Amino acid sequence: MTAATRRCPICRKPRVAEHAPFCSTRCKDRDLVRWLDDGYALPGPRAVDEDADKA
């Protein structure tokens, strides 16, 4: 499979080498916002908030 046949993970349009693995700056920004807004999560137990224990 070549880069031309792979799809953008956000909108599924063909990806562009300049914005890989996305098709545009817009999709890159949408992905970043998802990360910053906790839209993505890794599986596993919740992390313990050590600062909450000190209060």
PDB file of N, CA, C and O in Angstrom, chain B, residues numbered from 101:
ATOM      1  N   MET B 101       0.849  -1.180   0.000  1.00  0.00           N
ATOM      2  CA  MET B 101       0.000   0.000   0.000  1.00  0.00           C
ATOM      3  C   MET B 101       0.891   1.239   0.000  1.00  0.00           C
ATOM      4  O   MET B 101       1.812   1.339   0.811  1.00  0.00           O
ATOM      5  N   THR B 102       0.632   2.166  -0.884  1.00  0.00           N
ATOM      6  CA  THR B 102       1.435   3.381  -0.967  1.00  0.00           C
ATOM      7  C   THR B 102       0.750   4.512  -0.203  1.00  0.00           C
ATOM      8  O   THR B 102      -0.419   4.410   0.169  1.00  0.00           O
ATOM      9  N   ALA B 103       1.487   5.572   0.019  1.00  0.00           N
ATOM     10  CA  ALA B 103       0.934   6.717   0.747  1.00  0.00           C
ATOM     11  C   ALA B 103      -0.265   7.312   0.016  1.00  0.00           C
ATOM     12  O   ALA B 103      -1.156   7.874   0.654  1.00  0.00           O
ATOM     13  N   ALA B 104      -0.303   7.198  -1.315  1.00  0.00           N
ATOM     14  CA  ALA B 104      -1.403   7.763  -2.086  1.00  0.00           C
ATOM     15  C   ALA B 104      -2.706   7.003  -1.843  1.00  0.00           C
ATOM     16  O   ALA B 104      -3.780   7.586  -1.988  1.00  0.00           O
ATOM     17  N   THR B 105      -2.647   5.734  -1.482  1.00  0.00           N
ATOM     18  CA  THR B 105      -3.871   4.960  -1.276  1.00  0.00           C
ATOM     19  C   THR B 105      -4.309   4.941   0.179  1.00  0.00           C
ATOM     20  O   THR B 105      -5.425   4.515   0.474  1.00  0.00           O
ATOM     21  N   ARG B 106      -3.471   5.387   1.083  1.00  0.00           N
ATOM     22  CA  ARG B 106      -3.863   5.443   2.484  1.00  0.00           C
ATOM     23  C   ARG B 106      -4.794   6.617   2.709  1.00  0.00           C
ATOM     24  O   ARG B 106      -4.759   7.605   1.975  1.00  0.00           O
ATOM     25  N   ARG B 107      -5.625   6.499   3.728  1.00  0.00           N
ATOM     26  CA  ARG B 107      -6.643   7.503   3.998  1.00  0.00           C
ATOM     27  C   ARG B 107      -6.330   8.292   5.262  1.00  0.00           C
ATOM     28  O   ARG B 107      -5.665   7.795   6.171  1.00  0.00           O
ATOM     29  N   CYS B 108      -6.812   9.512   5.306  1.00  0.00           N
ATOM     30  CA  CYS B 108      -6.705  10.372   6.478  1.00  0.00           C
ATOM     31  C   CYS B 108      -7.504   9.729   7.606  1.00  0.00           C
ATOM     32  O   CYS B 108      -8.648   9.331   7.383  1.00  0.00           O
ATOM     33  N   PRO B 109      -6.942   9.612   8.811  1.00  0.00           N
ATOM     34  CA  PRO B 109      -7.672   8.972   9.904  1.00  0.00           C
ATOM     35  C   PRO B 109      -8.848   9.802  10.423  1.00  0.00           C
ATOM     36  O   PRO B 109      -9.682   9.282  11.165  1.00  0.00           O
ATOM     37  N   ILE B 110      -8.930  11.063  10.052  1.00  0.00           N
ATOM     38  CA  ILE B 110     -10.013  11.930  10.519  1.00  0.00           C
ATOM     39  C   ILE B 110     -11.185  11.922   9.543  1.00  0.00           C
ATOM     40  O   ILE B 110     -12.313  11.635   9.943  1.00  0.00           O
ATOM     41  N   CYS B 111     -10.938  12.232   8.271  1.00  0.00           N
ATOM     42  CA  CYS B 111     -12.031  12.380   7.305  1.00  0.00           C
ATOM     43  C   CYS B 111     -12.065  11.298   6.228  1.00  0.00           C
ATOM     44  O   CYS B 111     -13.008  11.246   5.438  1.00  0.00           O
ATOM     45  N   ARG B 112     -11.062  10.445   6.186  1.00  0.00           N
ATOM     46  CA  ARG B 112     -10.961   9.327   5.239  1.00  0.00           C
ATOM     47  C   ARG B 112     -10.664   9.757   3.803  1.00  0.00           C
ATOM     48  O   ARG B 112     -10.755   8.924   2.901  1.00  0.00           O
ATOM     49  N   LYS B 113     -10.317  11.011   3.553  1.00  0.00           N
ATOM     50  CA  LYS B 113      -9.886  11.439   2.226  1.00  0.00           C
ATOM     51  C   LYS B 113      -8.455  10.939   2.023  1.00  0.00           C
ATOM     52  O   LYS B 113      -7.790  10.595   3.000  1.00  0.00           O
ATOM     53  N   PRO B 114      -7.963  10.889   0.781  1.00  0.00           N
ATOM     54  CA  PRO B 114      -6.573  10.483   0.558  1.00  0.00           C
ATOM     55  C   PRO B 114      -5.612  11.419   1.280  1.00  0.00           C
ATOM     56  O   PRO B 114      -5.785  12.638   1.254  1.00  0.00           O
ATOM     57  N   ARG B 115      -4.601  10.846   1.924  1.00  0.00           N
ATOM     58  CA  ARG B 115      -3.655  11.679   2.660  1.00  0.00           C
ATOM     59  C   ARG B 115      -2.684  12.366   1.714  1.00  0.00           C
ATOM     60  O   ARG B 115      -2.466  11.921   0.587  1.00  0.00           O
ATOM     61  N   VAL B 116      -2.114  13.444   2.190  1.00  0.00           N
ATOM     62  CA  VAL B 116      -1.162  14.251   1.426  1.00  0.00           C
ATOM     63  C   VAL B 116       0.176  14.179   2.150  1.00  0.00           C
ATOM     64  O   VAL B 116       0.219  14.306   3.374  1.00  0.00           O
ATOM     65  N   ALA B 117       1.267  13.978   1.417  1.00  0.00           N
ATOM     66  CA  ALA B 117       2.589  13.806   2.020  1.00  0.00           C
ATOM     67  C   ALA B 117       2.958  14.997   2.918  1.00  0.00           C
ATOM     68  O   ALA B 117       3.577  14.808   3.965  1.00  0.00           O
ATOM     69  N   GLU B 118       2.593  16.190   2.528  1.00  0.00           N
ATOM     70  CA  GLU B 118       2.927  17.387   3.300  1.00  0.00           C
ATOM     71  C   GLU B 118       2.284  17.369   4.691  1.00  0.00           C
ATOM     72  O   GLU B 118       2.836  17.938   5.633  1.00  0.00           O
ATOM     73  N   HIS B 119       1.127  16.723   4.823  1.00  0.00           N
ATOM     74  CA  HIS B 119       0.387  16.706   6.087  1.00  0.00           C
ATOM     75  C   HIS B 119       0.285  15.305   6.686  1.00  0.00           C
ATOM     76  O   HIS B 119      -0.491  15.090   7.617  1.00  0.00           O
ATOM     77  N   ALA B 120       1.049  14.359   6.173  1.00  0.00           N
ATOM     78  CA  ALA B 120       0.945  12.952   6.592  1.00  0.00           C
ATOM     79  C   ALA B 120       0.948  12.817   8.103  1.00  0.00           C
ATOM     80  O   ALA B 120       1.725  13.492   8.778  1.00  0.00           O
ATOM     81  N   PRO B 121       0.104  11.969   8.643  1.00  0.00           N
ATOM     82  CA  PRO B 121      -0.794  11.032   7.959  1.00  0.00           C
ATOM     83  C   PRO B 121      -2.161  11.613   7.655  1.00  0.00           C
ATOM     84  O   PRO B 121      -3.112  10.861   7.441  1.00  0.00           O
ATOM     85  N   PHE B 122      -2.285  12.925   7.629  1.00  0.00           N
ATOM     86  CA  PHE B 122      -3.572  13.572   7.388  1.00  0.00           C
ATOM     87  C   PHE B 122      -3.643  14.108   5.965  1.00  0.00           C
ATOM     88  O   PHE B 122      -2.671  14.047   5.212  1.00  0.00           O
ATOM     89  N   CYS B 123      -4.819  14.639   5.610  1.00  0.00           N
ATOM     90  CA  CYS B 123      -4.992  15.182   4.260  1.00  0.00           C
ATOM     91  C   CYS B 123      -4.812  16.693   4.223  1.00  0.00           C
ATOM     92  O   CYS B 123      -4.590  17.266   3.157  1.00  0.00           O
ATOM     93  N   SER B 124      -4.907  17.342   5.382  1.00  0.00           N
ATOM     94  CA  SER B 124      -4.851  18.803   5.407  1.00  0.00           C
ATOM     95  C   SER B 124      -4.463  19.302   6.792  1.00  0.00           C
ATOM     96  O   SER B 124      -4.434  18.542   7.760  1.00  0.00           O
ATOM     97  N   THR B 125      -4.168  20.584   6.863  1.00  0.00           N
ATOM     98  CA  THR B 125      -3.887  21.220   8.148  1.00  0.00           C
ATOM     99  C   THR B 125      -5.124  21.156   9.038  1.00  0.00           C
ATOM    100  O   THR B 125      -5.007  21.002  10.254  1.00  0.00           O
ATOM    101  N   ARG B 126      -6.297  21.273   8.444  1.00  0.00           N
ATOM    102  CA  ARG B 126      -7.542  21.227   9.212  1.00  0.00           C
ATOM    103  C   ARG B 126      -7.665  19.902   9.965  1.00  0.00           C
ATOM    104  O   ARG B 126      -8.009  19.897  11.147  1.00  0.00           O
ATOM    105  N   CYS B 127      -7.389  18.787   9.301  1.00  0.00           N
ATOM    106  CA  CYS B 127      -7.486  17.480   9.960  1.00  0.00           C
ATOM    107  C   CYS B 127      -6.389  17.307  11.007  1.00  0.00           C
ATOM    108  O   CYS B 127      -6.616  16.687  12.046  1.00  0.00           O
ATOM    109  N   LYS B 128      -5.199  17.851  10.740  1.00  0.00           N
ATOM    110  CA  LYS B 128      -4.133  17.809  11.751  1.00  0.00           C
ATOM    111  C   LYS B 128      -4.563  18.553  13.000  1.00  0.00           C
ATOM    112  O   LYS B 128      -4.346  18.083  14.117  1.00  0.00           O
ATOM    113  N   ASP B 129      -5.175  19.718  12.813  1.00  0.00           N
ATOM    114  CA  ASP B 129      -5.634  20.509  13.955  1.00  0.00           C
ATOM    115  C   ASP B 129      -6.771  19.826  14.698  1.00  0.00           C
ATOM    116  O   ASP B 129      -6.816  19.871  15.927  1.00  0.00           O
ATOM    117  N   ARG B 130      -7.691  19.193  13.977  1.00  0.00           N
ATOM    118  CA  ARG B 130      -8.785  18.466  14.637  1.00  0.00           C
ATOM    119  C   ARG B 130      -8.243  17.334  15.495  1.00  0.00           C
ATOM    120  O   ARG B 130      -8.752  17.085  16.588  1.00  0.00           O
ATOM    121  N   ASP B 131      -7.213  16.647  15.009  1.00  0.00           N
ATOM    122  CA  ASP B 131      -6.598  15.567  15.783  1.00  0.00           C
ATOM    123  C   ASP B 131      -5.932  16.117  17.043  1.00  0.00           C
ATOM    124  O   ASP B 131      -6.052  15.527  18.117  1.00  0.00           O
ATOM    125  N   LEU B 132      -5.232  17.243  16.916  1.00  0.00           N
ATOM    126  CA  LEU B 132      -4.588  17.858  18.073  1.00  0.00           C
ATOM    127  C   LEU B 132      -5.619  18.256  19.125  1.00  0.00           C
ATOM    128  O   LEU B 132      -5.403  18.045  20.318  1.00  0.00           O
ATOM    129  N   VAL B 133      -6.726  18.826  18.693  1.00  0.00           N
ATOM    130  CA  VAL B 133      -7.781  19.215  19.632  1.00  0.00           C
ATOM    131  C   VAL B 133      -8.329  17.993  20.357  1.00  0.00           C
ATOM    132  O   VAL B 133      -8.612  18.062  21.553  1.00  0.00           O
ATOM    133  N   ARG B 134      -8.481  16.883  19.655  1.00  0.00           N
ATOM    134  CA  ARG B 134      -8.947  15.654  20.321  1.00  0.00           C
ATOM    135  C   ARG B 134      -7.985  15.235  21.424  1.00  0.00           C
ATOM    136  O   ARG B 134      -8.419  14.848  22.509  1.00  0.00           O
ATOM    137  N   TRP B 135      -6.694  15.305  21.161  1.00  0.00           N
ATOM    138  CA  TRP B 135      -5.701  14.950  22.190  1.00  0.00           C
ATOM    139  C   TRP B 135      -5.785  15.908  23.372  1.00  0.00           C
ATOM    140  O   TRP B 135      -5.774  15.478  24.525  1.00  0.00           O
ATOM    141  N   LEU B 136      -5.869  17.201  23.088  1.00  0.00           N
ATOM    142  CA  LEU B 136      -5.883  18.200  24.156  1.00  0.00           C
ATOM    143  C   LEU B 136      -7.169  18.160  24.988  1.00  0.00           C
ATOM    144  O   LEU B 136      -7.147  18.498  26.171  1.00  0.00           O
ATOM    145  N   ASP B 137      -8.281  17.751  24.384  1.00  0.00           N
ATOM    146  CA  ASP B 137      -9.565  17.664  25.085  1.00  0.00           C
ATOM    147  C   ASP B 137      -9.819  16.280  25.668  1.00  0.00           C
ATOM    148  O   ASP B 137     -10.953  15.960  26.025  1.00  0.00           O
ATOM    149  N   ASP B 138      -8.777  15.452  25.769  1.00  0.00           N
ATOM    150  CA  ASP B 138      -8.903  14.083  26.283  1.00  0.00           C
ATOM    151  C   ASP B 138      -9.873  13.246  25.465  1.00  0.00           C
ATOM    152  O   ASP B 138     -10.559  12.382  26.010  1.00  0.00           O
ATOM    153  N   GLY B 139      -9.935  13.492  24.168  1.00  0.00           N
ATOM    154  CA  GLY B 139     -10.779  12.695  23.283  1.00  0.00           C
ATOM    155  C   GLY B 139     -10.191  11.331  23.004  1.00  0.00           C
ATOM    156  O   GLY B 139     -10.907  10.417  22.596  1.00  0.00           O
ATOM    157  N   TYR B 140      -8.908  11.184  23.218  1.00  0.00           N
ATOM    158  CA  TYR B 140      -8.234   9.900  23.055  1.00  0.00           C
ATOM    159  C   TYR B 140      -7.779   9.429  24.431  1.00  0.00           C
ATOM    160  O   TYR B 140      -7.439  10.240  25.293  1.00  0.00           O
ATOM    161  N   ALA B 141      -7.775   8.137  24.626  1.00  0.00           N
ATOM    162  CA  ALA B 141      -7.315   7.594  25.899  1.00  0.00           C
ATOM    163  C   ALA B 141      -6.638   6.253  25.653  1.00  0.00           C
ATOM    164  O   ALA B 141      -7.039   5.495  24.771  1.00  0.00           O
ATOM    165  N   LEU B 142      -5.628   5.976  26.428  1.00  0.00           N
ATOM    166  CA  LEU B 142      -4.965   4.687  26.373  1.00  0.00           C
ATOM    167  C   LEU B 142      -5.664   3.745  27.345  1.00  0.00           C
ATOM    168  O   LEU B 142      -6.036   4.166  28.440  1.00  0.00           O
ATOM    169  N   PRO B 143      -5.851   2.479  26.970  1.00  0.00           N
ATOM    170  CA  PRO B 143      -6.523   1.555  27.872  1.00  0.00           C
ATOM    171  C   PRO B 143      -5.685   1.287  29.114  1.00  0.00           C
ATOM    172  O   PRO B 143      -4.456   1.256  29.053  1.00  0.00           O
ATOM    173  N   GLY B 144      -6.353   1.096  30.225  1.00  0.00           N
ATOM    174  CA  GLY B 144      -5.656   0.789  31.468  1.00  0.00           C
ATOM    175  C   GLY B 144      -6.350   1.428  32.643  1.00  0.00           C
ATOM    176  O   GLY B 144      -7.332   2.150  32.471  1.00  0.00           O
ATOM    177  N   PRO B 145      -5.854   1.171  33.837  1.00  0.00           N
ATOM    178  CA  PRO B 145      -6.478   1.757  35.027  1.00  0.00           C
ATOM    179  C   PRO B 145      -6.253   3.267  35.056  1.00  0.00           C
ATOM    180  O   PRO B 145      -5.275   3.769  34.502  1.00  0.00           O
ATOM    181  N   ARG B 146      -7.162   3.979  35.704  1.00  0.00           N
ATOM    182  CA  ARG B 146      -7.038   5.430  35.832  1.00  0.00           C
ATOM    183  C   ARG B 146      -5.805   5.768  36.661  1.00  0.00           C
ATOM    184  O   ARG B 146      -5.463   5.058  37.607  1.00  0.00           O
ATOM    185  N   ALA B 147      -5.159   6.839  36.300  1.00  0.00           N
ATOM    186  CA  ALA B 147      -3.983   7.299  37.024  1.00  0.00           C
ATOM    187  C   ALA B 147      -4.413   7.895  38.366  1.00  0.00           C
ATOM    188  O   ALA B 147      -5.487   8.485  38.482  1.00  0.00           O
ATOM    189  N   VAL B 148      -3.576   7.734  39.349  1.00  0.00           N
ATOM    190  CA  VAL B 148      -3.846   8.298  40.675  1.00  0.00           C
ATOM    191  C   VAL B 148      -3.370   9.746  40.672  1.00  0.00           C
ATOM    192  O   VAL B 148      -2.245  10.024  40.257  1.00  0.00           O
ATOM    193  N   ASP B 149      -4.205  10.665  41.125  1.00  0.00           N
ATOM    194  CA  ASP B 149      -3.852  12.078  41.189  1.00  0.00           C
ATOM    195  C   ASP B 149      -3.118  12.311  42.516  1.00  0.00           C
ATOM    196  O   ASP B 149      -3.745  12.430  43.568  1.00  0.00           O
ATOM    197  N   GLU B 150      -1.803  12.372  42.452  1.00  0.00           N
ATOM    198  CA  GLU B 150      -0.989  12.515  43.657  1.00  0.00           C
ATOM    199  C   GLU B 150      -1.180  13.862  44.336  1.00  0.00           C
ATOM    200  O   GLU B 150      -1.029  13.963  45.554  1.00  0.00           O
ATOM    201  N   ASP B 151      -1.510  14.902  43.568  1.00  0.00           N
ATOM    202  CA  ASP B 151      -1.731  16.226  44.137  1.00  0.00           C
ATOM    203  C   ASP B 151      -2.987  16.270  44.990  1.00  0.00           C
ATOM    204  O   ASP B 151      -3.045  17.037  45.952  1.00  0.00           O
ATOM    205  N   ALA B 152      -3.984  15.475  44.667  1.00  0.00           N
ATOM    206  CA  ALA B 152      -5.221  15.449  45.446  1.00  0.00           C
ATOM    207  C   ALA B 152      -4.982  14.861  46.836  1.00  0.00           C
ATOM    208  O   ALA B 152      -5.661  15.244  47.788  1.00  0.00           O
ATOM    209  N   ASP B 153      -4.035  13.944  46.965  1.00  0.00           N
ATOM    210  CA  ASP B 153      -3.737  13.322  48.260  1.00  0.00           C
ATOM    211  C   ASP B 153      -3.052  14.290  49.221  1.00  0.00           C
ATOM    212  O   ASP B 153      -3.145  14.119  50.436  1.00  0.00           O
ATOM    213  N   LYS B 154      -2.363  15.308  48.691  1.00  0.00           N
ATOM    214  CA  LYS B 154      -1.606  16.250  49.518  1.00  0.00           C
ATOM    215  C   LYS B 154      -2.494  17.341  50.131  1.00  0.00           C
ATOM    216  O   LYS B 154      -2.088  18.005  51.086  1.00  0.00           O
ATOM    217  N   ALA B 155      -3.681  17.525  49.595  1.00  0.00           N
ATOM    218  CA  ALA B 155      -4.558  18.609  50.046  1.00  0.00           C
ATOM    219  C   ALA B 155      -5.251  18.312  51.338  1.00  0.00           C
ATOM    220  O   ALA B 155      -6.018  19.139  51.831  1.00  0.00           O
TER     221      ALA B 155
END
